Amino acid sequence: MTPIESAKVMSGVWSQKGDTSLGDKISLVDATDGITNGGIIPESASGDGVLLLADGSRFLGSLFGSKGWGQGELVFTTGMTGYQESLTDPSFAGQVLTFTYPLIGNYGIHAGTSESAAVWPKGVVVRQAMKNPDHRDSISSISDFLAYHNVPGIEEIDTRAITRKVREYGCLLCVFGPVEEESEMASYLAEMQSPELEDLVDQVSINEPVIVNPGATDKLGRALPRIAAIDCGIKYNILRSLCNYFEVVWCPPSTSFEEAKSYEIVALFCSNGPGDPAHPGKATSARNTLAAAVKADLPVMGICLGHQLLGLASGLQTYKMRYGHRGANQPCVDLESGRVWITSQNHGFAVADPEAGMLAAHPSGACSPKGENLHGSDPKVRFVNANDRTVEGLDIVNKSVFTVQFHPEAAPGPHDAYPLFSRFREMVDSHYGGVN
C-alpha cells in the first residue's frame, strides 16, 4: 500500500464550487463539538481568586471557567473580538492568556468557528467575563466553554496594569487559583519552569498524515496541485485557505522530506505553532524538512513558526521577544513595494535581522545559537514590523520560497495579507511552467 493509500482521509463531501469556498467544505473536529453533541459541562469555578506573578506581583480577582490552578507564561493579546479563535489557537499552548479588551464573552461561543479541536492556553485572565452572552448563535458562555475544556479563568483583574508590566519587564511566569491556596501556589511558582522547555509542537500537532480534501478540483474540474502541510500547531483557517488552492496532505511535524515527497507533492508548507523554534524536538524535525525542500528546489511557504524555522534553516538566529506580537492590528511594511499591511499575529519569538540583529528582545536574552545555512541559498528580509522593525517575512533569493511571521488567514483579524495564499499558488504554477 502506498503512503497516499494508507493516509487517513477526513470525512465529509468535497465540493467543486467557486475556488474561494473550497476550503469551507472540509470536515474538521471543532472544540465546540462536544458541547453541541450534548456533552456534560462541569460546574464552573467561583469565589475569590489570586493571580501571582514571578516578579512578586499579586492581583486579587474572581474565578470562572474550570476549577483548579492556571499556570504558565503570562502573555497578552490586544484583539477586541475573536476570543474564541484565540482560545483555540494552538500557538497559545503553555501560556496564560490575558485579554486587554475589558469585556470578553459578550457574543458567546459559536459552533464550528474554532481554530482547533481544543482550548490551548493553560489559563485565561480578563477584566470581565460575560456570563450571559447575547447572540442568537451562541451555544455557550465563555466560562462554560473553559470549564468543558478544563481551563481555569480569573476575572476582575486590572489587565491594564498587567499589560504595562509585561510591556516593560517582559513575559513572566504566573499561577492563579483560589485565594485560600495562595501559599501553595507561591511555592509552586518559585519552582516553575518555562513551558518553552517542553516540546510544545509535539503536544499540539497530529500524529498521522491526513489527506484533507482528496481528489480536489477547481470549478472547471481541473485537479488541484498537491502539497504537504507540515503541522506544528496549524490553525483550521490556514488549512481551509490552503484547500482553496491545493489538494493538501496534512503531515505531522516529524515528517521527513523523503516521506513528504512520497506523497507526490509539488510544494511544501509549514504552519504556525507554539514555543521556541530552536527546541530540539519536533520543531527541529520540521526545520530539517524545510531545509531539505528548499535545497531540492521545491516551492515552500511558511507562516509564523514556519517562518522562524526557515530562518533557522537559512543560518539566521531566532530569539525571545520582550512581549511578542499578539493581536489583530500589527502594521507590517513590504520592503519591496513600500505598502503597509495591517496583520493578525501571535508569536513570542522572532528571526534576528541579518544586519540590525535582535530587536525588541526579552531581558532574559534567550536566543538560538548561531547556526549554519542548511540549504545553501541566501535569505532576504521582505517584511518588517512598522512599530519595532523586527523581521516579519523572508524571501529566499532565486528560489520559489517565502515566509511571513503574520497570519494571512486572519482568524481573527484583517484580510490585507490573504492574497499571500494566491501568491504561493502562482509561485507553484510558475515554478512548474504552469503545469502541475
C-alpha positions as CSV (number, residue, x, y, z in Angstrom):
1,M,0.0,0.0,0.0
2,T,1.4,3.4,-0.9
3,P,1.6,6.2,1.6
4,I,-1.2,8.0,-0.2
5,E,-3.5,5.0,0.0
6,S,-2.7,4.5,3.7
7,A,-3.2,8.1,4.7
8,K,-6.3,8.7,6.8
9,V,-8.9,10.6,4.8
10,M,-11.1,13.2,6.6
11,S,-14.9,12.6,6.5
12,G,-17.1,14.9,4.5
13,V,-18.2,15.6,0.9
14,W,-15.9,17.6,-1.3
15,S,-17.5,20.4,-3.3
16,Q,-16.3,21.7,-6.7
17,K,-17.9,25.2,-6.3
18,G,-16.0,28.5,-6.5
19,D,-12.3,28.4,-5.7
20,T,-12.6,30.7,-2.6
21,S,-15.2,28.4,-1.0
22,L,-13.4,25.1,-1.4
23,G,-11.8,25.2,2.0
24,D,-15.2,25.7,3.7
25,K,-16.2,22.2,2.6
26,I,-13.6,20.2,4.6
27,S,-14.7,18.4,7.8
28,L,-12.7,19.2,10.9
29,V,-13.3,18.3,14.6
30,D,-14.2,21.6,16.4
31,A,-13.6,22.5,20.0
32,T,-17.4,23.1,20.3
33,D,-18.4,19.7,19.0
34,G,-18.6,18.1,22.5
35,I,-21.0,20.8,23.7
36,T,-23.2,20.7,20.6
37,N,-23.4,16.9,20.9
38,G,-24.8,17.1,24.4
39,G,-21.5,16.8,26.4
40,I,-21.8,17.5,30.2
41,I,-20.4,20.8,31.2
42,P,-18.7,20.7,34.6
43,E,-19.7,23.2,37.3
44,S,-17.7,26.4,36.8
45,A,-15.3,27.8,39.3
46,S,-16.4,30.7,41.5
47,G,-15.2,32.6,44.6
48,D,-12.2,34.8,45.3
49,G,-9.0,34.1,43.4
50,V,-5.5,35.4,43.3
51,L,-3.0,35.8,40.5
52,L,0.7,35.6,41.4
53,L,3.5,36.7,39.0
54,A,7.1,35.6,39.1
55,D,8.3,39.1,40.0
56,G,6.3,39.1,43.2
57,S,3.2,40.9,41.9
58,R,-0.2,39.9,43.3
59,F,-3.7,40.6,41.9
60,L,-7.0,39.7,43.5
61,G,-9.9,38.6,41.4
62,S,-12.8,36.2,40.9
63,L,-12.6,32.7,39.5
64,F,-14.5,31.4,36.5
65,G,-14.0,28.6,33.9
66,S,-12.6,25.3,35.2
67,K,-11.8,24.6,38.9
68,G,-8.1,24.4,39.7
69,W,-5.0,26.4,39.0
70,G,-4.0,28.2,35.9
71,Q,-0.2,28.4,35.3
72,G,2.2,29.2,32.6
73,E,3.8,32.2,30.9
74,L,1.7,35.3,31.1
75,V,1.1,37.0,27.7
76,F,-1.4,39.4,26.4
77,T,-3.4,39.8,23.2
78,T,-4.9,43.1,22.0
79,G,-7.8,41.9,19.8
80,M,-11.2,43.4,20.5
81,T,-13.0,40.4,19.1
82,G,-12.1,36.8,18.1
83,Y,-11.6,35.5,21.7
84,Q,-12.9,32.0,20.6
85,E,-10.3,31.8,17.8
86,S,-7.6,32.9,20.2
87,L,-8.6,30.4,22.9
88,T,-8.4,27.6,20.3
89,D,-5.2,28.7,18.6
90,P,-2.5,26.0,19.3
91,S,0.2,28.8,19.3
92,F,-1.1,29.7,22.9
93,A,-0.1,26.3,24.3
94,G,1.7,26.6,27.6
95,Q,0.7,30.2,28.2
96,V,-1.8,32.1,30.4
97,L,-3.6,34.4,28.0
98,T,-4.6,37.9,29.1
99,F,-7.1,39.8,27.0
100,T,-6.6,43.6,27.1
101,Y,-10.1,44.3,25.8
102,P,-12.1,44.7,29.1
103,L,-15.2,42.7,28.2
104,I,-14.8,39.2,26.9
105,G,-17.5,36.7,26.1
106,N,-20.3,39.1,25.2
107,Y,-21.3,37.3,21.9
108,G,-20.7,33.8,23.5
109,I,-19.2,30.7,21.9
110,H,-20.3,29.7,18.3
111,A,-20.4,26.2,16.9
112,G,-17.9,25.3,14.2
113,T,-15.8,28.5,14.4
114,S,-12.9,27.3,16.5
115,E,-9.3,27.1,15.2
116,S,-8.7,23.6,16.5
117,A,-10.3,20.8,18.5
118,A,-9.2,22.1,21.9
119,V,-8.6,25.1,24.1
120,W,-4.8,25.6,24.4
121,P,-4.0,28.3,27.0
122,K,-3.3,27.0,30.5
123,G,-5.3,29.8,32.0
124,V,-7.3,32.9,31.0
125,V,-7.2,36.4,32.6
126,V,-9.8,39.1,31.8
127,R,-11.2,42.2,33.3
128,Q,-14.8,41.0,32.9
129,A,-16.1,37.7,31.7
130,M,-19.7,37.9,30.3
131,K,-21.6,35.0,32.0
132,N,-24.8,35.6,29.9
133,P,-23.9,36.2,26.3
134,D,-26.3,37.9,23.9
135,H,-26.2,36.4,20.4
136,R,-28.7,34.2,18.6
137,D,-26.0,31.8,17.5
138,S,-24.3,31.4,20.9
139,I,-24.2,27.8,22.3
140,S,-22.3,28.5,25.5
141,S,-20.8,31.2,27.7
142,I,-17.0,31.6,27.8
143,S,-17.0,30.3,31.4
144,D,-18.8,27.1,30.4
145,F,-16.5,26.7,27.3
146,L,-13.4,26.9,29.5
147,A,-14.9,24.6,32.1
148,Y,-15.7,22.0,29.4
149,H,-12.1,22.1,28.3
150,N,-10.6,22.1,31.8
151,V,-9.1,25.6,31.5
152,P,-9.3,27.9,34.6
153,G,-10.0,31.6,34.3
154,I,-9.8,34.7,36.6
155,E,-11.6,38.0,36.1
156,E,-11.9,41.4,37.9
157,I,-8.2,41.8,37.3
158,D,-6.6,45.1,36.3
159,T,-5.5,43.9,32.9
160,R,-4.1,47.3,32.0
161,A,-1.6,47.1,34.9
162,I,-0.6,43.6,33.8
163,T,-0.1,44.7,30.2
164,R,2.1,47.6,31.3
165,K,4.2,45.3,33.5
166,V,4.7,42.8,30.7
167,R,5.5,45.5,28.1
168,E,8.1,46.9,30.5
169,Y,9.7,43.8,32.0
170,G,8.8,41.1,29.5
171,C,6.6,38.0,29.7
172,L,6.5,36.4,33.2
173,L,5.7,33.1,34.7
174,C,2.5,33.1,36.7
175,V,0.0,31.0,38.6
176,F,-3.6,31.7,39.8
177,G,-6.3,29.9,41.7
178,P,-8.4,30.1,44.9
179,V,-7.1,32.7,47.3
180,E,-7.1,30.2,50.2
181,E,-4.4,28.2,48.3
182,E,-2.1,31.2,47.8
183,S,0.8,29.8,49.9
184,E,0.8,26.6,47.9
185,M,0.7,28.4,44.6
186,A,3.6,30.7,45.7
187,S,5.7,27.7,46.4
188,Y,4.8,26.1,43.1
189,L,5.6,29.4,41.2
190,A,9.0,29.5,42.8
191,E,9.9,26.2,41.2
192,M,8.1,26.6,37.9
193,Q,10.0,26.2,34.7
194,S,9.2,27.9,31.4
195,P,6.8,26.0,29.2
196,E,9.2,26.7,26.3
197,L,11.4,23.9,27.7
198,E,8.7,21.4,26.7
199,D,8.2,20.1,23.2
200,L,5.0,22.1,22.7
201,V,4.9,21.4,19.0
202,D,4.6,17.7,19.7
203,Q,1.7,18.4,22.1
204,V,-0.4,20.3,19.5
205,S,0.2,18.5,16.2
206,I,-1.2,15.4,14.6
207,N,0.5,12.0,14.7
208,E,-0.6,10.5,11.4
209,P,-0.9,12.0,7.9
210,V,-4.3,13.1,6.6
211,I,-5.4,13.9,3.1
212,V,-7.7,16.8,3.9
213,N,-9.5,17.2,0.6
214,P,-8.8,14.1,-1.5
215,G,-9.4,14.4,-5.3
216,A,-9.8,18.2,-5.0
217,T,-10.6,20.1,-8.2
218,D,-11.2,23.7,-9.2
219,K,-14.5,25.0,-10.5
220,L,-13.5,23.9,-14.0
221,G,-12.9,20.3,-12.9
222,R,-9.1,20.5,-13.0
223,A,-7.2,18.7,-10.3
224,L,-5.6,21.0,-7.8
225,P,-1.8,20.6,-7.2
226,R,-1.0,18.5,-4.2
227,I,1.1,20.0,-1.3
228,A,2.3,18.8,2.1
229,A,1.3,21.0,5.0
230,I,3.7,20.4,8.0
231,D,1.6,20.7,11.2
232,C,3.4,22.5,14.0
233,G,0.1,23.5,15.5
234,I,-1.8,24.6,12.4
235,K,-5.0,26.7,12.6
236,Y,-8.0,25.4,10.8
237,N,-8.4,28.5,8.8
238,I,-4.9,28.0,7.4
239,L,-5.9,24.5,6.3
240,R,-9.1,26.0,4.7
241,S,-7.2,28.7,3.0
242,L,-4.7,26.2,1.5
243,C,-7.6,24.0,0.4
244,N,-8.8,26.8,-1.8
245,Y,-5.7,26.4,-3.9
246,F,-4.3,22.9,-3.4
247,E,-5.0,19.3,-2.5
248,V,-3.5,19.2,1.0
249,V,-1.7,16.3,2.7
250,W,-1.8,17.3,6.4
251,C,1.5,15.9,7.9
252,P,3.0,15.6,11.4
253,P,6.0,17.8,12.2
254,S,8.2,14.7,12.3
255,T,7.6,14.0,8.6
256,S,10.9,13.8,6.7
257,F,11.4,15.3,3.3
258,E,11.6,11.9,1.8
259,E,8.3,10.9,3.3
260,A,6.7,14.1,2.2
261,K,7.9,13.6,-1.4
262,S,6.5,10.1,-1.4
263,Y,3.0,11.7,-1.5
264,E,3.9,13.1,-4.9
265,I,3.7,16.7,-3.7
266,V,4.8,19.7,-5.7
267,A,5.3,22.1,-2.8
268,L,5.7,22.2,0.9
269,F,4.0,24.5,3.6
270,C,4.9,24.9,7.2
271,S,2.4,26.2,9.8
272,N,2.3,28.3,12.9
273,G,2.8,26.7,16.3
274,P,3.9,27.3,19.9
275,G,7.2,27.5,21.8
276,D,10.8,28.1,21.0
277,P,11.6,27.4,17.3
278,A,15.1,26.2,18.4
279,H,13.7,23.5,20.6
280,P,15.5,20.2,19.8
281,G,12.2,18.2,19.4
282,K,9.6,18.2,16.7
283,A,10.3,21.9,15.7
284,T,13.8,20.9,14.7
285,S,12.4,18.0,12.7
286,A,10.2,20.4,10.8
287,R,13.1,22.7,10.3
288,N,15.2,20.0,8.7
289,T,12.3,19.0,6.4
290,L,12.0,22.7,5.3
291,A,15.7,22.9,4.6
292,A,15.7,19.8,2.5
293,A,12.8,21.0,0.5
294,V,14.5,24.3,-0.3
295,K,17.7,22.5,-1.2
296,A,15.7,20.2,-3.5
297,D,14.2,23.3,-5.2
298,L,10.6,22.8,-4.2
299,P,8.3,25.8,-3.7
300,V,7.9,26.5,0.0
301,M,5.8,28.8,2.2
302,G,6.0,29.3,6.0
303,I,3.7,31.1,8.4
304,C,4.6,32.2,11.9
305,L,6.6,29.3,13.5
306,G,7.2,28.1,9.9
307,H,8.8,31.4,9.2
308,Q,11.1,31.1,12.2
309,L,12.0,27.6,11.3
310,L,13.0,28.6,7.8
311,G,15.0,31.5,9.3
312,L,16.9,29.0,11.4
313,A,17.4,26.7,8.3
314,S,18.8,29.8,6.5
315,G,21.5,30.3,9.1
316,L,19.7,33.2,10.9
317,Q,19.2,33.2,14.7
318,T,15.9,33.3,16.5
319,Y,15.3,34.9,19.9
320,K,12.6,35.5,22.5
321,M,10.9,38.9,22.3
322,R,10.2,41.1,25.2
323,Y,6.4,40.6,25.0
324,G,5.9,39.5,21.4
325,H,3.1,40.5,18.9
326,R,-0.3,39.2,19.7
327,G,-3.3,40.9,18.2
328,A,-5.1,41.8,15.0
329,N,-3.7,45.2,14.2
330,Q,0.1,44.8,13.7
331,P,1.4,47.0,10.8
332,C,4.0,45.4,8.5
333,V,5.9,47.0,5.7
334,D,6.6,45.2,2.4
335,L,10.1,46.5,1.7
336,E,9.7,45.7,-2.0
337,S,6.5,47.7,-2.6
338,G,6.6,50.1,0.4
339,R,3.0,49.1,1.2
340,V,1.9,48.8,4.8
341,W,-0.3,45.8,5.6
342,I,-2.4,45.5,8.8
343,T,-2.0,42.0,10.1
344,S,-3.0,39.4,12.6
345,Q,-0.2,38.0,14.7
346,N,0.5,35.6,17.6
347,H,4.2,35.0,18.4
348,G,6.7,35.5,21.2
349,F,9.9,34.6,19.2
350,A,11.3,36.4,16.1
351,V,14.0,35.9,13.5
352,A,17.0,38.1,14.0
353,D,17.6,40.8,11.4
354,P,20.8,39.9,9.4
355,E,22.1,43.5,9.9
356,A,20.3,45.0,12.9
357,G,20.3,41.8,15.0
358,M,17.8,41.1,17.8
359,L,15.3,43.9,18.1
360,A,12.7,44.1,20.9
361,A,14.5,41.3,22.7
362,H,13.4,39.8,26.1
363,P,15.5,40.7,29.1
364,S,16.4,37.1,29.5
365,G,18.5,37.2,26.3
366,A,17.1,33.8,25.3
367,C,18.1,33.0,21.7
368,S,19.2,30.2,19.5
369,P,22.9,29.5,18.9
370,K,24.5,30.7,15.7
371,G,23.9,28.1,13.1
372,E,24.7,27.2,9.5
373,N,22.7,27.7,6.3
374,L,21.3,24.2,5.7
375,H,20.0,24.8,2.2
376,G,22.8,27.0,0.7
377,S,20.6,29.9,-0.6
378,D,20.6,33.4,0.7
379,P,17.7,34.8,2.7
380,K,16.4,38.3,2.1
381,V,14.2,40.3,4.5
382,R,10.9,41.1,2.7
383,F,8.7,42.4,5.5
384,V,9.4,44.3,8.7
385,N,7.1,45.4,11.6
386,A,6.4,49.1,11.3
387,N,6.5,49.6,15.1
388,D,9.7,47.9,16.1
389,R,11.3,47.0,12.8
390,T,11.5,43.3,13.6
391,V,11.6,40.8,10.8
392,E,8.2,39.8,9.5
393,G,8.9,37.9,6.4
394,L,11.7,36.4,4.3
395,D,12.2,35.6,0.6
396,I,14.9,33.1,-0.4
397,V,16.9,34.5,-3.3
398,N,16.5,32.7,-6.6
399,K,14.1,30.2,-5.1
400,S,10.3,29.8,-5.1
401,V,10.3,30.2,-1.3
402,F,8.9,32.8,1.1
403,T,7.7,33.1,4.7
404,V,5.7,35.6,6.8
405,Q,5.6,36.0,10.5
406,F,2.0,37.2,10.5
407,H,-1.2,35.2,9.7
408,P,-2.7,35.8,6.2
409,E,-5.8,33.6,7.1
410,A,-6.8,36.4,9.5
411,A,-8.8,34.4,12.0
412,P,-9.4,36.7,13.8
413,G,-8.1,39.9,12.1
414,P,-7.9,41.9,8.8
415,H,-7.7,40.3,5.4
416,D,-4.9,42.5,4.0
417,A,-2.5,39.6,3.7
418,Y,-4.9,36.9,2.4
419,P,-3.6,37.2,-1.2
420,L,-0.3,35.6,0.0
421,F,-2.0,32.2,-0.4
422,S,-2.7,33.2,-4.0
423,R,1.0,34.2,-4.3
424,F,2.0,30.8,-3.2
425,R,-0.2,29.1,-5.8
426,E,1.1,31.4,-8.5
427,M,4.6,30.7,-7.4
428,V,3.9,26.9,-7.7
429,D,2.4,27.3,-11.1
430,S,5.3,29.5,-12.3
431,H,7.9,27.1,-10.9
432,Y,6.5,24.2,-13.0
433,G,5.8,26.3,-16.0
434,G,2.0,26.3,-15.5
435,V,1.8,22.5,-15.4
436,N,1.3,20.7,-12.1
